[in-house]
Amino acid sequence: MALTISWGIVVATDMTLDWNSAFTDDGPLRYQVGDIFWNGTLVDRHYLTAVDGGRVMLPPPKPIFEERDGKIAVTRYEVTHYERAFARLIHNAEPGEDFDRYYEKAGFVTVDNRA
């Protein structure tokens, strides 16, 4: 088989982000990588976050900052269609909770793929 995907290598732990407070287990996040190989050569890498005690894998969102009332604040979190699809693929490879329910609960906004 020429195409393989691997995931689960933890690259960062103890990350605390405000969007994670939407979940029951809002403890520190673990960042993992999801790698795509073609004929054994790494061709793409994505970061994933294990949230709610590892019940679901979500893509880490890009915070969008805007000025409101003279202060800079995060107004939304964006994830591209591709990042969302890849995270759903990895999440669904193992038994777990409903990906879309968690994605919506996190409040992420899906945007077009970046050029």
PyRosetta script that sets phi, psi and omega in degrees:
from pyrosetta import init, pose_from_sequence

init()
pose = pose_from_sequence("MALTISWGIVVATDMTLDWNSAFTDDGPLRYQVGDIFWNGTLVDRHYLTAVDGGRVMLPPPKPIFEERDGKIAVTRYEVTHYERAFARLIHNAEPGEDFDRYYEKAGFVTVDNRA")
pose.set_psi(1, 132.2)
pose.set_omega(1, -175.6)
pose.set_phi(2, -85.0)
pose.set_psi(2, -31.6)
pose.set_omega(2, -176.9)
pose.set_phi(3, -103.0)
pose.set_psi(3, 127.2)
pose.set_omega(3, 174.7)
pose.set_phi(4, -135.7)
pose.set_psi(4, 153.1)
pose.set_omega(4, 178.5)
pose.set_phi(5, -130.5)
pose.set_psi(5, 135.2)
pose.set_omega(5, 175.2)
pose.set_phi(6, -130.0)
pose.set_psi(6, 155.3)
pose.set_omega(6, 179.3)
pose.set_phi(7, -157.0)
pose.set_psi(7, 167.8)
pose.set_omega(7, 175.7)
pose.set_phi(8, 113.0)
pose.set_psi(8, -11.1)
pose.set_omega(8, 177.6)
pose.set_phi(9, -73.1)
pose.set_psi(9, 116.5)
pose.set_omega(9, -178.5)
pose.set_phi(10, -81.1)
pose.set_psi(10, 126.0)
pose.set_omega(10, -178.8)
pose.set_phi(11, -110.8)
pose.set_psi(11, -15.0)
pose.set_omega(11, 177.5)
pose.set_phi(12, -156.9)
pose.set_psi(12, 142.6)
pose.set_omega(12, 177.6)
pose.set_phi(13, -130.4)
pose.set_psi(13, 171.1)
pose.set_omega(13, 175.9)
pose.set_phi(14, 61.2)
pose.set_psi(14, 31.9)
pose.set_omega(14, 176.0)
pose.set_phi(15, -86.6)
pose.set_psi(15, 130.1)
pose.set_omega(15, 178.7)
pose.set_phi(16, -119.6)
pose.set_psi(16, 117.5)
pose.set_omega(16, -178.3)
pose.set_phi(17, -125.9)
pose.set_psi(17, 148.0)
pose.set_omega(17, -174.2)
pose.set_phi(18, -64.5)
pose.set_psi(18, -32.5)
pose.set_omega(18, 179.9)
pose.set_phi(19, -66.9)
pose.set_psi(19, -20.1)
pose.set_omega(19, 179.7)
pose.set_phi(20, -70.9)
pose.set_psi(20, -16.3)
pose.set_omega(20, -178.9)
pose.set_phi(21, -68.7)
pose.set_psi(21, -8.1)
pose.set_omega(21, 178.4)
pose.set_phi(22, -73.1)
pose.set_psi(22, -11.1)
pose.set_omega(22, -173.9)
pose.set_phi(23, -106.7)
pose.set_psi(23, 155.8)
pose.set_omega(23, -179.3)
pose.set_phi(24, -58.2)
pose.set_psi(24, -50.7)
pose.set_omega(24, 177.3)
pose.set_phi(25, -96.0)
pose.set_psi(25, 91.9)
pose.set_omega(25, -175.9)
pose.set_phi(26, -99.3)
pose.set_psi(26, 29.9)
pose.set_omega(26, 177.5)
pose.set_phi(27, -67.3)
pose.set_psi(27, 178.6)
pose.set_omega(27, -178.2)
pose.set_phi(28, -55.9)
pose.set_psi(28, 144.8)
pose.set_omega(28, 180.0)
pose.set_phi(29, -85.7)
pose.set_psi(29, 155.9)
pose.set_omega(29, 171.6)
pose.set_phi(30, -114.7)
pose.set_psi(30, 126.7)
pose.set_omega(30, 175.5)
pose.set_phi(31, -93.5)
pose.set_psi(31, 132.2)
pose.set_omega(31, 178.3)
pose.set_phi(32, -123.9)
pose.set_psi(32, 166.4)
pose.set_omega(32, 173.4)
pose.set_phi(33, -111.8)
pose.set_psi(33, 146.0)
pose.set_omega(33, 171.6)
pose.set_phi(34, -116.7)
pose.set_psi(34, 119.1)
pose.set_omega(34, -174.9)
pose.set_phi(35, -109.5)
pose.set_psi(35, 140.9)
pose.set_omega(35, 175.4)
pose.set_phi(36, -113.6)
pose.set_psi(36, 126.8)
pose.set_omega(36, -179.0)
pose.set_phi(37, -116.6)
pose.set_psi(37, 142.3)
pose.set_omega(37, 172.0)
pose.set_phi(38, -121.7)
pose.set_psi(38, 117.7)
pose.set_omega(38, -176.2)
pose.set_phi(39, 51.9)
pose.set_psi(39, 40.0)
pose.set_omega(39, 176.7)
pose.set_phi(40, 81.8)
pose.set_psi(40, -0.4)
pose.set_omega(40, 179.8)
pose.set_phi(41, -104.0)
pose.set_psi(41, 129.0)
pose.set_omega(41, 178.4)
pose.set_phi(42, -65.2)
pose.set_psi(42, 122.4)
pose.set_omega(42, -179.6)
pose.set_phi(43, -117.1)
pose.set_psi(43, -14.7)
pose.set_omega(43, 179.8)
pose.set_phi(44, -159.8)
pose.set_psi(44, 147.0)
pose.set_omega(44, 179.5)
pose.set_phi(45, -139.1)
pose.set_psi(45, 136.6)
pose.set_omega(45, 178.8)
pose.set_phi(46, -130.8)
pose.set_psi(46, 145.9)
pose.set_omega(46, 174.1)
pose.set_phi(47, -91.3)
pose.set_psi(47, 145.0)
pose.set_omega(47, 179.0)
pose.set_phi(48, -132.9)
pose.set_psi(48, 154.7)
pose.set_omega(48, 176.2)
pose.set_phi(49, -122.5)
pose.set_psi(49, 133.0)
pose.set_omega(49, 174.3)
pose.set_phi(50, -91.2)
pose.set_psi(50, 114.3)
pose.set_omega(50, -175.8)
pose.set_phi(51, -117.1)
pose.set_psi(51, 167.6)
pose.set_omega(51, 179.3)
pose.set_phi(52, 52.0)
pose.set_psi(52, 53.1)
pose.set_omega(52, 178.2)
pose.set_phi(53, 68.1)
pose.set_psi(53, 25.7)
pose.set_omega(53, 179.0)
pose.set_phi(54, 84.7)
pose.set_psi(54, 12.3)
pose.set_omega(54, -178.7)
pose.set_phi(55, -72.4)
pose.set_psi(55, -22.7)
pose.set_omega(55, -177.4)
pose.set_phi(56, -149.8)
pose.set_psi(56, 150.4)
pose.set_omega(56, 174.6)
pose.set_phi(57, -105.6)
pose.set_psi(57, 121.9)
pose.set_omega(57, 177.7)
pose.set_phi(58, -119.7)
pose.set_psi(58, 154.1)
pose.set_omega(58, 173.8)
pose.set_phi(59, -74.9)
pose.set_psi(59, 140.3)
pose.set_omega(59, 175.3)
pose.set_phi(60, -69.6)
pose.set_psi(60, 128.4)
pose.set_omega(60, -176.9)
pose.set_phi(61, -82.1)
pose.set_psi(61, 161.6)
pose.set_omega(61, 174.0)
pose.set_phi(62, -94.4)
pose.set_psi(62, 119.3)
pose.set_omega(62, 178.3)
pose.set_phi(63, -72.8)
pose.set_psi(63, 138.2)
pose.set_omega(63, 177.5)
pose.set_phi(64, -110.1)
pose.set_psi(64, 119.8)
pose.set_omega(64, -176.9)
pose.set_phi(65, -99.4)
pose.set_psi(65, 139.7)
pose.set_omega(65, 175.2)
pose.set_phi(66, -142.6)
pose.set_psi(66, 158.0)
pose.set_omega(66, 178.1)
pose.set_phi(67, -88.8)
pose.set_psi(67, 129.0)
pose.set_omega(67, 176.0)
pose.set_phi(68, -136.9)
pose.set_psi(68, 126.7)
pose.set_omega(68, 179.5)
pose.set_phi(69, 53.3)
pose.set_psi(69, 39.2)
pose.set_omega(69, 177.1)
pose.set_phi(70, 78.4)
pose.set_psi(70, 4.8)
pose.set_omega(70, 179.7)
pose.set_phi(71, -122.2)
pose.set_psi(71, 145.5)
pose.set_omega(71, 175.9)
pose.set_phi(72, -87.5)
pose.set_psi(72, 128.0)
pose.set_omega(72, -178.2)
pose.set_phi(73, -145.6)
pose.set_psi(73, 157.1)
pose.set_omega(73, 174.3)
pose.set_phi(74, -74.2)
pose.set_psi(74, 125.6)
pose.set_omega(74, -179.3)
pose.set_phi(75, -103.2)
pose.set_psi(75, -22.6)
pose.set_omega(75, 177.9)
pose.set_phi(76, -166.0)
pose.set_psi(76, 167.1)
pose.set_omega(76, 176.9)
pose.set_phi(77, -121.2)
pose.set_psi(77, 126.9)
pose.set_omega(77, -176.5)
pose.set_phi(78, -109.1)
pose.set_psi(78, 144.2)
pose.set_omega(78, 175.7)
pose.set_phi(79, -136.0)
pose.set_psi(79, 135.1)
pose.set_omega(79, 178.3)
pose.set_phi(80, -75.4)
pose.set_psi(80, 160.8)
pose.set_omega(80, 177.2)
pose.set_phi(81, -56.7)
pose.set_psi(81, -41.4)
pose.set_omega(81, -178.8)
pose.set_phi(82, -64.7)
pose.set_psi(82, -45.4)
pose.set_omega(82, 179.3)
pose.set_phi(83, -61.7)
pose.set_psi(83, -41.2)
pose.set_omega(83, 178.6)
pose.set_phi(84, -64.8)
pose.set_psi(84, -45.6)
pose.set_omega(84, -179.4)
pose.set_phi(85, -63.2)
pose.set_psi(85, -40.6)
pose.set_omega(85, 179.4)
pose.set_phi(86, -65.4)
pose.set_psi(86, -44.7)
pose.set_omega(86, 179.3)
pose.set_phi(87, -63.0)
pose.set_psi(87, -39.4)
pose.set_omega(87, 178.1)
pose.set_phi(88, -64.3)
pose.set_psi(88, -41.7)
pose.set_omega(88, 178.0)
pose.set_phi(89, -58.4)
pose.set_psi(89, -48.2)
pose.set_omega(89, 180.0)
pose.set_phi(90, -65.7)
pose.set_psi(90, -45.1)
pose.set_omega(90, 179.9)
pose.set_phi(91, -58.3)
pose.set_psi(91, -43.8)
pose.set_omega(91, -176.8)
pose.set_phi(92, -75.7)
pose.set_psi(92, -7.6)
pose.set_omega(92, 177.9)
pose.set_phi(93, -73.6)
pose.set_psi(93, -17.3)
pose.set_omega(93, 178.3)
pose.set_phi(94, -128.2)
pose.set_psi(94, 152.9)
pose.set_omega(94, 178.4)
pose.set_phi(95, -61.5)
pose.set_psi(95, 140.8)
pose.set_omega(95, -179.9)
pose.set_phi(96, -175.7)
pose.set_psi(96, -169.7)
pose.set_omega(96, -178.7)
pose.set_phi(97, -76.2)
pose.set_psi(97, 176.2)
pose.set_omega(97, -179.6)
pose.set_phi(98, -73.4)
pose.set_psi(98, 113.0)
pose.set_omega(98, -177.5)
pose.set_phi(99, -57.0)
pose.set_psi(99, -49.7)
pose.set_omega(99, -174.5)
pose.set_phi(100, -63.1)
pose.set_psi(100, -36.3)
pose.set_omega(100, 178.5)
pose.set_phi(101, -63.1)
pose.set_psi(101, -44.4)
pose.set_omega(101, 179.2)
pose.set_phi(102, -67.8)
pose.set_psi(102, -40.3)
pose.set_omega(102, 179.7)
pose.set_phi(103, -59.9)
pose.set_psi(103, -46.5)
pose.set_omega(103, 179.3)
pose.set_phi(104, -65.8)
pose.set_psi(104, -39.9)
pose.set_omega(104, -179.8)
pose.set_phi(105, -63.8)
pose.set_psi(105, -33.1)
pose.set_omega(105, 177.7)
pose.set_phi(106, -67.8)
pose.set_psi(106, -22.8)
pose.set_omega(106, 177.9)
pose.set_phi(107, 82.7)
pose.set_psi(107, 19.9)
pose.set_omega(107, 179.9)
pose.set_phi(108, -71.1)
pose.set_psi(108, 150.6)
pose.set_omega(108, 176.2)
pose.set_phi(109, -109.7)
pose.set_psi(109, 125.2)
pose.set_omega(109, 179.0)
pose.set_phi(110, -85.7)
pose.set_psi(110, 129.4)
pose.set_omega(110, -177.6)
pose.set_phi(111, -124.7)
pose.set_psi(111, 167.4)
pose.set_omega(111, 177.8)
pose.set_phi(112, -60.6)
pose.set_psi(112, 153.5)
pose.set_omega(112, 178.2)
pose.set_phi(113, -62.3)
pose.set_psi(113, 139.6)
pose.set_omega(113, 179.1)
pose.set_phi(114, -74.2)
pose.set_psi(114, 147.2)
pose.set_omega(114, -179.6)
pose.set_phi(115, -74.6)
pose.dump_pdb("model.pdb")
